[in-house]
């Protein structure tokens, strides 16, 4: 059986693959913390630090930045899960406040720390798929509107 992640149609040019870049496949690979190009190499070399290049296929990843989006999406997702659980437990059992604190604070921290890397990986892969860097160029300088008066 042929390995589904091995790609022979991809060529490298200046550290970037020139093959097809399906968004969904790229995001799934990123969510699994793998390179969006090959699906084998690790995307991160530390907890949330994106590698400069994929260790397997040498795809350049250093220019993709997720900035504030991963924490935002993590807060939204974890917040919905925790608030729903807190409300269900409160309505069903009405435990003391110390029970809520001892349950929900550690669970919130753990869920946040577990969810953040896959969310960041998926968002970096989402940037990689259409290759936003090529569209705006290496140095993006906004152009000012021309003065048509005078």
HELIX and SHEET records of a PDB file:
HELIX    1   1 UNK A   23  UNK A   31  1                                   9    
HELIX    2   2 UNK A   69  UNK A   93  1                                  25    
HELIX    3   3 UNK A   97  UNK A  130  1                                  34    
HELIX    4   4 UNK A  132  UNK A  136  1                                   5    
SHEET    1   A 2 UNK A  12  UNK A  13  0                                        
SHEET    2   A 2 UNK A  16  UNK A  17 -1                                        
END                                                                             
